Amino acid sequence: MKQVLQSSRTGEIRVLDVPVPAVPAGFVLVRTHASLVSAGTERMMVQFAEKNLAQKAMARPDLVRQVIEKVRRDGLVTTMNAVRSRLDEPMALGYSAVGTVIDAGAGVDFKPGDRVACAGAGFANHAEVICVPRNLCAAVPAGVSFEDAAFVTLGAIALHGVRLAELQLGSQVAVIGLGLLGQLTIQLARASGCRVAGIDLVEDRVALAHDLGVDLAVTPEQAPDALRAWTSGVGVDAVLITADTPSNDPIELAGVIARDRGTVVAVGAVGMSVPRRTYYPKELRFLISRSYGPGRYDNAYELQGHDYPLSYVRWTEGRNLSSFLELIESGLVKVGPLVTHRFAVADAVGAYDLITGKTPGRFLGVLLQYPEDPDLSHRIDVAAAPVLRAAGRGTLGVLGAGSFASGTLLPALKQAGATFRGIASRQGLTARTCADRFGFAFCTTDERQVLDDAGTDAVVIATRHDLHARQVLAARAAAKHVFVEKPLCITPEELRQIADAYADPASPLLLVGFNRRFAPLAQRMAAFFADAGEPLTVNYRVNAGYIPPNHWVHDPAVGGGRVIGEACHFIDFAGWLVRSAPARVSAAALPDGGRYAGDNIVITIQYEDGSVATITYVASGDKALGKERVEVLGGSRSAILDDFRQLDLYRGGRHTSEKSRLRQDKGHAAECEAFVRAAREGKPSPIPPAEIFRTTALTFLALDSASRHETLAVEP
């Protein structure tokens, strides 16, 4: 299928063939008939991407601060690699579309053939086929055309702004900015029984507002006097700002034309310096409209499909989408007059040339149209297939093409000399991007295409945590070597199934991404204590950083939580340093206080040789402090490993230090090299399976200990 993409590095717009998305539970697969190009949001995105690095830095000083902080924390080379990787990721454009259902995941009430309007950046893209969460879809009434329904997202944004203003019959309302959003807003306010004035710099848009029934339409220069006369000197009850400009002029004008104790709602992206001298004397109420309505940016609502009860939240974003379509069907809102241009999706570059000014001309509503028979293939052959090696020689397939895979794993595997075959991701776009960038033979949205591929000897799994166990077992059943990014699994039952599957010593190799033990400075630290001759004390402090509670990693069913998902790293590292089997584990978790999600915890592990490791994993620290610090003492020697950039060794009263100022090396490259070599040469896993299973079991025990407030014995 074809999809419209933008280069994050140059801003170039391309129409690329990508695999059709897979449809998970709770999602709808839709063949697109039309999509709306946003002349505001999308133009801004394209123009920002077209800037050079210096111009991007000037436009987004917040991102510059993040880069500087990362340089300080991780080193210049590591940071530049991360920046380059981010710039190499194309952006999917579009967020308002309409089409026909092809397929629906479990738990969805739509069926093939249903007409649906779809919303959401990252979902309702400019693509021949889109995969959208159920709560971001609305049924299209029989009397509404595909073209009209393509306006659904912008209509819901306008409708939410109108609702925030709490308009009443007879209210006098001003709308500043008569682009698409403004033209929809004046119609919605009129449909609410209000008298409406429209304000815009462009005469054509003022004239269009007149045609659509606005009571008064003026330019900003005319507005103060005209609205004073229109309201008999009182001022308007509410002002809705739907302009798209960095200027502060709309905010200032709104304060001038509003009445005492009136309401100002910022719906568009405008300057946000509220002038006290205007707003304070009138005691104005100022609100910022957050997109389509309640439910926006709530993963439980948008991605997991949990609707808000109507009796408590009358107008969710989903109900706003449906309400807007009903207003079109009733004739109270007309979107046909707003359409000025139509482009075939294959010619989408022309649409963006128009809205960014490369092609001169007036425009308002710009639609993309789609063919009736798109290519519905889940696989695309990108390049000539690599020469197939003899069985067991390490040709790799990859499941998952997210930021960690594309920014860290795949570059390390390529540097290790891996031969890539196929890569799969649910969205398709990321798979195609990685296939082009790293030289895969094919990309797909069907993981079976990789698992069943006869030319693939080993599978790298870099998907979300809840998929790891199933995909490891599927790869094992296909007799392929496996490298799975941590964690191995997220439940004890999954661990038992995997351990049983690998009980045969002749099983293909299994490696989990416990990369820190492969780091060069870590290797030197381990060698320093190799002949210590007595138990060790290990203190591992992890300043993990705050992640909001609604992030997927905290979801027990998806991410498993941060102890299972990340603290397993540090449990593995401590056991590898000590070189003894664990005997007992105890853990204490700090209260969450409504801010955290079980990610402030102290874990103590006692080993059979008497060594003790304490892992302090916290999300409550300040990010200016480095993330990781390991202190080890024993055998009349001490060592400190600071953020994998500096190693200090103390022995016999002498101190030696090794520091890397430019690069933080956490062992990913060495780990990938070890896996590729083991797969090609038929060697055992670089980490024995028994250690992998033991580390994974310890994460479950640590959580159990924290919940039971007990020290637990570690069973063999």
VOBALO-225088 format. One record per residue (C-alpha): x, y, z. Coordinates in Angstrom, 1 decimal, padded with zeros to 4 digits. Layout:
! VOBALO-225088
> xx/yy/zz
> X/Y/Z
...
END
This chain:
! VOBALO-225088
> xx/yy/zz
> 000.0/000.0/000.0
> 001.1/003.6/-000.4
> 001.7/006.0/002.5
> 002.7/009.6/002.7
> 005.9/010.2/004.8
> 008.0/013.1/005.7
> 011.8/013.0/006.3
> 012.6/014.3/009.8
> 016.0/015.3/008.6
> 015.1/017.3/005.4
> 011.3/017.7/005.4
> 011.1/015.9/002.0
> 007.6/014.4/001.4
> 007.5/011.0/-000.2
> 004.9/008.5/-001.1
> 006.3/005.0/-000.2
> 005.1/001.4/-000.6
> 004.8/-000.1/002.9
> 003.2/-003.4/004.2
> -000.5/-003.3/005.2
> -000.7/-003.0/009.0
> -001.6/-005.9/011.2
> -004.8/-005.5/013.2
> -004.5/-006.3/017.0
> -007.3/-006.7/019.5
> -009.3/-003.5/019.9
> -008.3/-002.0/016.6
> -010.0/-001.6/013.2
> -008.3/-002.1/009.8
> -009.7/000.4/007.3
> -009.3/000.9/003.6
> -009.1/004.7/003.2
> -011.3/006.6/000.8
> -010.3/010.2/001.7
> -008.1/012.0/004.2
> -007.9/015.7/005.1
> -004.5/017.5/005.0
> -004.2/019.9/007.9
> -003.1/023.3/006.6
> -002.2/024.2/010.2
> -000.6/021.3/012.1
> 000.9/019.5/009.1
> 002.3/022.7/007.5
> 004.0/023.5/010.7
> 005.5/020.0/010.9
> 006.8/020.1/007.4
> 008.2/023.6/007.7
> 010.0/022.6/010.9
> 011.5/019.5/009.3
> 012.8/021.5/006.4
> 014.9/023.7/008.7
> 018.6/022.9/009.0
> 020.0/021.7/012.4
> 020.8/025.3/013.5
> 017.3/026.5/012.6
> 015.7/023.6/014.3
> 017.7/024.4/017.4
> 016.6/028.0/017.4
> 013.0/026.9/016.9
> 013.1/024.3/019.7
> 015.4/025.3/022.5
> 013.7/022.7/024.7
> 015.1/019.9/022.5
> 018.5/021.6/022.6
> 018.5/021.4/026.3
> 017.6/017.7/026.2
> 020.6/017.1/023.8
> 023.0/019.0/026.0
> 021.9/017.1/029.1
> 022.3/013.8/027.2
> 025.8/014.8/026.1
> 026.7/015.5/029.8
> 025.2/012.2/030.9
> 026.0/009.8/028.1
> 028.8/011.4/026.1
> 029.0/013.2/022.7
> 029.3/010.2/020.4
> 026.4/008.3/022.1
> 024.2/011.4/021.9
> 025.0/012.2/018.2
> 024.2/008.6/017.3
> 020.9/008.9/019.0
> 020.1/012.2/017.3
> 021.1/010.8/013.9
> 018.9/007.8/014.5
> 015.9/010.0/015.4
> 016.4/012.1/012.3
> 016.5/009.0/010.2
> 013.0/008.0/011.3
> 010.4/009.3/008.8
> 007.1/010.8/010.2
> 003.7/009.5/009.1
> 001.6/012.4/008.2
> -002.2/012.9/008.6
> -004.7/012.5/011.4
> -008.2/012.7/009.9
> -009.5/010.0/007.5
> -012.5/008.0/006.4
> -012.9/004.6/004.8
> -014.4/001.2/004.9
> -013.6/-001.5/007.4
> -011.6/-004.4/006.1
> -011.1/-006.3/009.3
> -011.6/-005.8/013.1
> -009.7/-007.1/016.0
> -011.1/-008.9/019.0
> -013.6/-006.9/021.1
> -014.5/-004.5/018.3
> -018.2/-003.9/017.3
> -017.4/-002.9/013.7
> -017.5/-005.4/010.9
> -016.1/-005.5/007.3
> -017.9/-003.1/005.0
> -018.9/-000.6/007.7
> -018.1/003.0/006.9
> -016.0/004.7/009.6
> -014.4/008.1/010.2
> -011.0/007.9/012.0
> -008.9/010.2/014.1
> -005.5/010.4/015.7
> -001.9/011.2/014.7
> -000.1/007.9/014.1
> -003.3/006.1/013.3
> -005.5/008.0/010.8
> -002.6/008.6/008.5
> -002.5/009.5/004.8
> -002.2/005.8/003.8
> -004.3/003.5/001.6
> -004.9/001.3/004.6
> -004.9/002.4/008.3
> -005.2/000.6/011.6
> -007.0/002.7/014.2
> -008.1/002.0/017.8
> -011.8/001.5/018.2
> -012.4/004.6/020.4
> -010.9/006.8/017.7
> -013.4/005.6/015.1
> -017.0/006.7/014.5
> -019.7/005.2/012.3
> -020.5/007.4/009.3
> -024.2/008.1/009.0
> -025.8/007.0/005.7
> -026.4/010.6/004.6
> -022.8/011.8/005.0
> -020.3/011.4/002.1
> -016.8/010.1/002.4
> -015.4/013.5/001.6
> -017.5/015.3/004.3
> -016.6/012.6/006.9
> -012.9/013.2/006.2
> -013.2/016.4/008.3
> -014.2/014.4/011.4
> -011.0/015.1/013.5
> -011.0/018.9/012.8
> -014.7/018.9/013.5
> -014.3/017.2/016.9
> -011.5/019.7/017.8
> -013.8/022.6/017.0
> -016.7/021.0/018.8
> -014.7/020.4/022.0
> -013.6/024.1/021.9
> -017.3/025.2/021.7
> -018.2/022.9/024.6
> -015.4/024.3/026.7
> -016.8/027.8/026.2
> -020.1/026.7/027.8
> -022.2/028.7/025.3
> -025.9/029.2/025.8
> -028.8/030.2/023.5
> -028.4/033.8/022.5
> -024.7/034.0/023.6
> -022.6/036.4/021.5
> -019.4/034.7/020.3
> -016.4/035.8/018.4
> -014.1/033.4/016.5
> -010.6/034.7/015.7
> -009.1/032.8/012.8
> -011.3/031.7/009.9
> -009.2/028.8/008.5
> -010.7/025.3/008.4
> -011.0/025.2/012.2
> -012.6/028.6/012.4
> -015.1/028.0/009.7
> -016.2/024.8/011.4
> -016.3/026.6/014.8
> -018.6/029.4/013.6
> -021.1/026.9/012.2
> -021.1/024.9/015.4
> -021.6/028.0/017.5
> -024.5/029.0/015.2
> -026.0/025.5/015.6
> -025.8/026.1/019.4
> -028.2/029.1/019.0
> -025.5/031.7/019.3
> -024.9/035.0/017.5
> -021.4/034.7/015.9
> -018.8/037.1/014.7
> -015.8/035.9/012.7
> -012.4/037.7/012.5
> -009.6/037.0/010.0
> -006.8/038.8/008.2
> -007.7/037.2/004.8
> -010.7/038.8/003.0
> -011.5/035.6/001.2
> -012.1/033.8/004.5
> -014.1/036.7/005.8
> -016.3/036.5/002.7
> -016.7/032.7/003.1
> -017.8/033.1/006.7
> -020.5/035.5/005.4
> -021.6/032.8/003.0
> -021.8/030.2/005.8
> -024.2/032.4/007.8
> -022.0/034.2/010.3
> -023.7/037.3/011.8
> -020.7/039.6/011.5
> -017.3/039.0/009.8
> -014.5/041.6/010.0
> -010.7/042.0/009.9
> -008.7/042.3/013.2
> -008.3/046.1/012.6
> -012.1/046.5/012.3
> -012.9/044.1/015.2
> -012.7/046.3/018.4
> -015.1/049.0/017.0
> -017.3/046.7/015.1
> -017.8/044.3/018.0
> -018.4/047.1/020.5
> -021.2/048.3/018.3
> -022.5/044.8/017.7
> -022.7/044.1/021.4
> -024.0/047.6/022.4
> -020.7/048.3/024.1
> -020.8/045.2/026.4
> -018.3/042.9/024.6
> -018.8/039.2/023.5
> -019.6/036.5/026.0
> -016.9/034.2/024.6
> -014.0/034.3/022.3
> -012.7/031.1/020.5
> -009.2/031.5/019.1
> -008.8/029.2/016.2
> -005.9/030.9/014.5
> -002.6/029.3/013.7
> 000.2/031.8/014.4
> 003.1/032.2/016.8
> 001.9/035.8/017.2
> 000.4/036.9/020.5
> -002.0/039.2/018.7
> -005.1/036.9/018.9
> -004.7/036.6/022.7
> -004.5/040.3/023.0
> -007.4/041.0/020.7
> -009.6/038.4/022.6
> -009.0/040.3/025.8
> -010.1/043.6/024.2
> -013.4/042.3/022.7
> -014.5/040.0/025.6
> -017.0/041.3/028.1
> -016.4/041.4/031.9
> -016.0/037.9/033.2
> -016.2/036.5/029.7
> -014.5/033.4/028.5
> -011.5/033.0/026.1
> -010.8/029.5/024.7
> -007.5/028.9/022.8
> -008.2/026.1/020.3
> -005.5/026.9/017.7
> -001.7/027.1/018.2
> -001.1/030.8/019.0
> 001.2/032.9/021.2
> 000.4/032.3/024.8
> 001.5/035.5/026.6
> -001.7/036.5/028.4
> -001.7/040.3/029.0
> -002.6/041.0/032.6
> -003.5/044.6/031.9
> -006.3/043.4/029.7
> -007.4/040.2/031.3
> -007.2/041.2/035.0
> -009.6/044.1/035.1
> -012.3/042.0/033.3
> -011.5/038.9/035.4
> -011.6/036.8/032.2
> -011.7/033.1/032.2
> -008.9/031.7/030.0
> -009.0/028.0/028.8
> -006.8/025.9/026.6
> -008.7/023.3/024.6
> -006.9/019.9/024.5
> -007.6/018.4/021.1
> -010.8/016.4/020.6
> -012.1/016.1/024.2
> -012.0/013.8/027.3
> -010.1/010.6/026.5
> -007.4/012.3/024.4
> -003.9/011.2/025.5
> -005.3/008.6/027.9
> -004.0/005.2/026.8
> -006.7/003.4/028.8
> -009.3/005.1/026.6
> -007.6/005.4/023.3
> -005.5/002.2/023.1
> -007.2/-000.2/025.5
> -010.7/000.8/024.6
> -012.0/001.6/028.1
> -014.8/004.2/027.5
> -015.8/006.7/030.1
> -019.4/006.3/031.5
> -021.8/008.6/029.7
> -023.5/009.6/032.9
> -020.2/011.0/034.2
> -018.4/012.2/031.0
> -021.1/013.2/028.5
> -018.8/014.2/025.6
> -015.7/012.1/025.2
> -013.5/012.5/022.1
> -015.3/009.5/020.5
> -018.7/010.9/021.2
> -017.5/014.3/019.8
> -016.5/012.5/016.6
> -020.0/011.0/016.2
> -021.8/014.2/017.2
> -019.9/016.1/014.5
> -020.9/013.6/011.8
> -024.5/013.8/013.0
> -024.4/017.6/012.6
> -023.2/017.2/009.0
> -026.1/014.7/008.3
> -028.6/017.2/009.8
> -027.4/020.0/007.6
> -026.4/022.2/010.5
> -022.7/022.0/009.5
> -021.6/022.2/005.8
> -018.1/021.2/004.9
> -018.5/021.0/001.1
> -017.8/024.7/000.6
> -014.6/024.4/002.6
> -013.0/022.0/000.0
> -010.7/023.9/-002.4
> -008.3/021.2/-003.7
> -008.3/017.4/-004.2
> -005.1/015.3/-004.9
> -004.7/011.6/-005.6
> -002.5/010.1/-002.8
> 000.2/009.3/-005.3
> 000.4/013.0/-006.0
> 000.4/014.0/-002.3
> 003.7/016.0/-002.7
> 001.6/018.5/-004.7
> -000.7/019.0/-001.7
> 002.2/019.8/000.6
> 003.7/022.1/-002.0
> 000.4/024.0/-001.9
> 000.0/024.4/001.9
> 003.6/025.3/002.4
> 003.6/028.0/-000.3
> 005.9/026.3/-002.8
> 003.0/026.3/-005.2
> 001.2/029.7/-005.1
> -002.6/029.8/-004.6
> -005.4/030.2/-002.1
> -006.4/027.0/-000.3
> -008.5/025.9/002.6
> -009.7/022.3/002.6
> -007.2/020.0/000.9
> -008.3/016.4/000.5
> -006.3/013.3/-000.6
> -008.2/010.6/-002.5
> -007.4/006.9/-002.7
> -007.8/004.1/-005.3
> -010.5/001.5/-005.0
> -008.1/-001.5/-005.2
> -005.0/-000.9/-003.0
> -002.3/-003.5/-002.6
> -003.2/-005.4/000.6
> 000.1/-007.3/000.9
> 001.6/-007.7/004.3
> 005.0/-008.3/002.8
> 007.3/-006.2/000.6
> 010.5/-007.5/-001.0
> 012.9/-004.6/-000.6
> 016.1/-005.9/-002.0
> 017.6/-009.0/-003.6
> 017.6/-011.8/-001.0
> 021.1/-012.3/000.6
> 023.0/-015.4/-000.3
> 021.6/-018.1/002.0
> 024.2/-019.6/004.3
> 024.4/-023.2/005.4
> 022.0/-024.1/008.2
> 023.0/-022.5/011.5
> 025.2/-019.8/010.0
> 023.5/-016.8/011.5
> 021.3/-015.1/008.9
> 019.0/-012.9/011.0
> 015.3/-012.0/011.0
> 014.0/-009.4/013.3
> 010.7/-008.9/015.1
> 010.1/-005.3/016.2
> 011.4/-002.1/014.6
> 010.9/000.5/017.3
> 013.3/003.2/018.4
> 015.5/000.8/020.5
> 015.8/-001.7/017.6
> 016.5/001.0/015.0
> 018.7/003.2/017.1
> 020.7/000.6/019.1
> 020.3/-003.1/018.2
> 020.3/-003.0/014.4
> 023.4/-000.7/014.1
> 025.2/-003.0/016.5
> 024.2/-006.1/014.7
> 025.2/-004.6/011.3
> 028.5/-003.6/012.8
> 028.9/-007.2/014.0
> 028.6/-008.4/010.3
> 025.1/-009.8/010.6
> 023.3/-010.9/007.4
> 019.7/-009.5/007.5
> 016.8/-011.3/006.0
> 013.4/-010.1/007.0
> 012.0/-007.6/009.6
> 008.5/-007.4/010.9
> 006.6/-004.8/012.8
> 002.8/-004.3/013.4
> 002.7/-000.8/011.8
> 004.6/-001.7/008.6
> 006.1/001.8/008.2
> 008.9/001.2/010.8
> 009.6/-002.2/009.2
> 010.0/-000.6/005.7
> 012.2/002.2/007.1
> 014.5/-000.3/008.8
> 014.6/-002.5/005.8
> 015.8/000.3/003.6
> 018.2/001.6/006.1
> 019.9/-001.6/007.1
> 019.6/-003.7/004.0
> 016.9/-006.3/004.8
> 015.7/-008.5/002.0
> 012.0/-008.0/002.9
> 009.7/-006.3/005.4
> 006.4/-007.4/006.7
> 003.7/-006.9/009.3
> 003.2/-010.7/009.7
> 005.7/-012.2/012.1
> 005.1/-015.7/010.6
> 006.8/-014.4/007.4
> 010.0/-014.1/009.5
> 009.6/-017.1/011.7
> 008.8/-019.5/008.9
> 011.4/-018.1/006.5
> 013.7/-021.0/005.4
> 016.6/-018.6/004.9
> 016.5/-017.3/008.4
> 018.7/-019.0/011.0
> 018.2/-016.7/014.0
> 015.5/-014.3/015.2
> 016.1/-011.1/017.1
> 013.0/-010.1/019.2
> 012.6/-006.4/020.1
> 008.9/-006.1/020.5
> 006.9/-005.0/023.5
> 007.4/-007.1/026.6
> 004.1/-009.0/026.5
> 005.0/-010.5/023.1
> 008.4/-011.8/024.1
> 007.4/-015.2/025.6
> 005.1/-016.2/022.8
> 007.6/-015.1/020.1
> 010.5/-016.9/021.9
> 008.4/-020.1/022.0
> 007.4/-019.7/018.3
> 011.1/-019.2/017.3
> 012.1/-022.2/019.4
> 009.4/-024.3/017.6
> 010.8/-023.2/014.3
> 014.3/-024.3/015.4
> 015.8/-020.9/015.2
> 018.4/-019.2/017.5
> 016.9/-016.4/019.5
> 018.2/-013.1/020.8
> 015.3/-011.5/022.8
> 015.7/-008.0/024.3
> 015.0/-008.0/028.0
> 012.8/-009.1/029.7
> 012.6/-012.8/028.7
> 009.0/-012.9/029.8
> 006.6/-011.1/032.2
> 005.0/-014.0/034.2
> 006.3/-017.0/036.1
> 004.1/-019.3/034.0
> 005.7/-018.0/030.8
> 009.2/-018.6/032.3
> 008.2/-022.2/033.1
> 007.1/-022.8/029.5
> 010.3/-021.3/028.1
> 012.5/-023.3/030.5
> 010.7/-026.5/029.5
> 011.1/-025.7/025.8
> 014.8/-025.3/026.2
> 015.3/-028.3/028.5
> 017.1/-030.2/025.8
> 020.8/-029.3/025.8
> 020.7/-029.5/022.0
> 018.2/-026.6/021.7
> 019.1/-023.6/019.5
> 020.9/-020.9/021.5
> 018.9/-018.5/023.6
> 020.3/-015.1/024.6
> 018.5/-012.3/026.5
> 019.7/-008.7/026.1
> 021.6/-008.4/029.4
> 024.1/-006.2/027.7
> 025.8/-004.6/030.7
> 027.9/-007.6/031.5
> 029.4/-007.2/028.0
> 030.5/-003.6/028.5
> 034.3/-003.1/028.3
> 034.6/-001.3/031.6
> 032.4/-003.9/033.3
> 034.6/-006.7/031.9
> 037.6/-005.0/033.5
> 035.8/-004.6/036.8
> 034.9/-008.3/036.8
> 038.5/-009.3/036.0
> 039.7/-007.1/038.9
> 037.7/-009.2/041.4
> 038.1/-012.6/039.7
> 040.7/-013.7/042.3
> 039.3/-011.8/045.3
> 039.1/-015.0/047.3
> 036.2/-013.8/049.5
> 032.6/-012.7/049.3
> 031.8/-009.4/047.6
> 029.6/-006.5/048.5
> 027.8/-005.0/045.5
> 025.9/-001.7/045.7
> 024.1/-000.9/042.4
> 022.2/002.5/042.4
> 019.9/003.2/039.5
> 018.5/006.7/039.1
> 015.9/005.3/036.6
> 014.0/008.5/035.9
> 010.3/009.2/036.1
> 007.8/007.6/033.7
> 004.2/008.6/034.0
> 001.9/005.9/035.5
> -000.1/005.6/032.2
> 003.0/004.5/030.2
> 002.7/001.1/028.7
> 005.7/-000.3/030.5
> 003.7/000.0/033.8
> 000.8/-002.0/032.4
> 001.1/-005.5/034.1
> -000.3/-007.1/031.0
> 001.9/-005.3/028.5
> 005.1/-004.1/030.0
> 005.1/-006.1/033.3
> 006.3/-003.1/035.3
> 009.8/-001.6/035.5
> 011.2/-004.2/037.9
> 010.5/-007.0/035.4
> 011.2/-004.8/032.4
> 014.4/-003.1/033.5
> 015.6/-004.0/037.0
> 016.3/-007.5/035.6
> 019.4/-005.9/034.0
> 020.9/-005.0/037.3
> 020.0/-008.3/039.0
> 021.8/-010.1/036.2
> 024.8/-007.8/036.4
> 025.2/-008.4/040.2
> 025.0/-012.1/039.8
> 027.5/-012.1/037.0
> 030.0/-010.2/039.1
> 029.5/-012.3/042.2
> 029.8/-015.6/040.3
> 027.7/-017.4/042.9
> 024.1/-018.7/043.0
> 021.5/-016.6/044.8
> 020.2/-018.0/048.1
> 017.8/-015.4/049.5
> 016.1/-012.3/048.2
> 014.3/-009.5/050.1
> 012.8/-006.3/048.7
> 011.1/-003.2/050.0
> 009.1/-000.8/047.9
> 008.5/002.8/048.7
> 004.9/004.1/048.8
> 003.8/005.4/045.4
> 001.8/008.4/046.7
> -000.3/008.5/043.5
> 002.7/009.5/041.4
> 004.7/006.4/040.8
> 003.9/002.8/039.8
> 005.9/000.4/041.9
> 009.2/001.7/040.5
> 010.9/002.8/043.7
> 012.3/-000.3/045.2
> 015.4/-001.6/047.1
> 016.3/-005.3/046.4
> 018.8/-007.2/048.5
> 020.2/-010.6/047.2
> 022.3/-012.9/049.4
> 024.4/-015.5/047.5
> 025.5/-018.9/048.5
> 029.2/-017.8/048.9
> 028.1/-015.1/051.4
> 028.2/-012.2/048.9
> 025.5/-009.5/049.2
> 024.1/-007.3/046.4
> 021.9/-004.3/047.0
> 020.0/-002.8/044.0
> 018.5/000.6/044.6
> 016.1/001.2/041.7
> 014.3/004.6/042.0
> 012.2/006.8/039.7
> 012.1/009.6/042.3
> 015.6/011.1/041.8
> 016.7/014.1/039.8
> 017.7/013.4/036.2
> 020.8/015.7/036.5
> 022.4/012.8/038.5
> 023.8/010.0/036.4
> 021.7/007.0/035.9
> 023.9/004.1/037.2
> 026.7/003.7/039.7
> 028.1/000.4/040.8
> 030.3/000.0/043.9
> 032.0/-003.3/044.6
> 034.2/-004.1/047.7
> 036.0/-007.3/048.7
> 039.3/-009.1/048.7
> 041.1/-005.9/050.0
> 040.1/-004.0/046.8
> 037.3/-001.6/045.8
> 035.9/-000.4/042.5
> 033.4/002.2/041.3
> 031.8/002.0/037.8
> 030.1/005.3/037.1
> 027.5/005.3/034.3
> 029.6/003.0/032.2
> 031.9/005.9/031.4
> 034.4/005.8/034.2
> 035.9/003.0/036.2
> 038.0/003.6/039.3
> 040.0/000.7/040.8
> 041.5/000.8/044.3
> 044.0/-001.8/045.5
> 047.1/-001.8/047.8
> 046.6/001.9/048.5
> 046.8/002.7/044.8
> 044.1/004.2/042.6
> 043.8/003.8/038.8
> 041.1/005.4/036.7
> 039.8/004.9/033.1
> 037.3/007.4/031.6
> 035.5/007.9/028.3
> 034.4/011.4/027.7
> 032.9/010.9/024.3
> 031.1/007.6/024.5
> 029.0/005.6/026.9
> 029.4/001.9/026.2
> 026.9/-000.3/027.9
> 027.9/-003.4/026.0
> 025.4/-003.6/023.1
> 028.0/-003.9/020.4
> 030.0/-006.7/022.2
> 026.7/-008.5/023.0
> 025.5/-008.4/019.4
> 029.0/-009.5/018.2
> 028.9/-012.4/020.6
> 025.4/-013.5/019.5
> 026.2/-013.3/015.7
> 029.5/-015.2/016.2
> 027.8/-017.9/018.3
> 024.9/-018.3/015.8
> 027.3/-018.6/012.9
> 029.8/-020.9/014.5
> 027.3/-023.1/016.4
> 028.6/-022.2/019.8
> 026.6/-022.1/023.0
> 024.8/-019.0/024.1
> 027.1/-016.2/025.4
> 024.9/-016.3/028.6
> 024.1/-019.8/029.8
> 020.3/-020.4/029.8
> 020.4/-021.4/033.5
> 021.6/-017.9/034.4
> 019.0/-016.3/032.2
> 016.2/-018.3/033.8
> 017.6/-017.6/037.3
> 017.8/-013.8/036.8
> 014.2/-013.8/035.4
> 012.9/-015.8/038.4
> 014.7/-013.4/040.8
> 012.7/-010.4/039.4
> 009.5/-012.3/040.2
> 010.7/-013.2/043.6
> 011.8/-009.6/044.4
> 008.3/-008.3/043.6
> 006.8/-011.1/045.7
> 009.1/-010.3/048.6
> 008.1/-006.6/048.4
> 004.4/-007.4/048.5
> 004.7/-010.0/051.3
> 007.3/-008.0/053.3
> 009.3/-011.2/053.7
> 012.7/-012.6/052.8
> 012.3/-015.4/050.4
> 014.5/-018.4/049.7
> 015.6/-019.0/046.1
> 014.8/-022.5/045.0
> 017.0/-024.2/042.5
END
